[in-house]
Amino acid sequence: MVALNALLRMQSVSRAADSANITQPAMSAALARLRQYFGDPLLITKNGRSTLSPLAQALSTPVSEMLRSIDESIIAQPLFDPAVSDREFRLLAADTVIAGLLAKPLQYISQIAPHLRLDITTPHGDITEKLDRGQVDLIIAPEAFCSSCHPQELLLEEDHCVIACAKNYGSEHLTLDQYAAADHVEVLIGPTREPYLPEYLFSTLGITRRIGVKLDNFSLVPFFLTGTTRLATFPGMTAELYRCFADLKLLDLPFELPGVRVVMQWHSRANRDPGLAWLRTRIQQHLPASHQEYRSRLYRLALETI
């Protein structure tokens, strides 16, 4: 199973051998036995390149999940000691969440668990698929983008607001007509490039937004607002983060939008993982207790960056 998983992931006998820490002849022999067992070539080589057969593609996810389940349920140690553990945790979160919410909890965690390793990535592709394939241990994202098939824990709830260039929007009040007439900056998420805020939320209000700038990265938004009359609509904490690094102001929405629920999500097979449970608890404990504390943290973050 280990050899099969390596071959399916690497699609190369030599790279699979390196991944499984065995010799190339041993991996070639394993592939020969697997081909005989399944009655299928599994790896098809053409013009010097190897691709997976249809059967191999179908086997990829269940084989990976089975091995990960064995690792977590049987091989993994039942106890977790943060003071000595050198385990690597793989987290997935938007760049603004990493900078604004996770930076402080992870700093604290590094002090009490100095040997832990963190592999932090931003969302690209299907985040649920990454969780199912065991490529991430913990997702921190809006509830709307998470799976209903795995457990989750609420981190915070917040309202949306409008972000604009401070020089070009002197008034504290934004009208519905101004909002509807403006160009907007939107972030597109996932492999299907879905807008962070679906357009149906606005169509029910009789508004058709003109998206002047489409981005795939939240941290780029401030650069396309400063010096323009464009608007962006994002959660309040994200907006506060933007304001630390650009001459922007926050405006109240001239209409109602549903708030955003930010959650932590993990795979159901990791429910009894003591290390992951410890990590979730520490993140929860060291989140900002209020918007005021959050703004204070961001101010210190901006000073450290400067």
PENORSUL-V247862 format. One record per run of one state. SS is the DSSP state (h for helix, s for strand, l for the rest). FROM is the first residue (numbers start at 0). LEN is the number of residues. If there is no record, write none. Layout:
SS/FROM/LEN, SS/FROM/LEN
//
This chain:
l/0/1, h/1/9, l/10/2, h/12/8, l/20/3, h/23/15, l/38/4, s/42/4, l/46/2, s/48/4, l/52/1, h/53/22, l/75/12, s/87/6, l/93/1, h/94/18, l/112/4, s/116/5, l/121/5, h/126/6, l/132/5, s/137/5, h/142/3, l/145/6, s/151/7, l/158/1, s/159/6, l/165/10, h/175/6, l/181/1, s/182/7, l/189/4, s/193/2, l/195/4, h/199/4, l/203/6, s/209/6, l/215/2, h/217/7, l/224/6, s/230/5, h/235/10, l/245/2, s/247/4, l/251/8, s/259/6, l/265/2, h/267/3, l/270/3, h/273/12, l/285/5, h/290/15, l/305/1
//
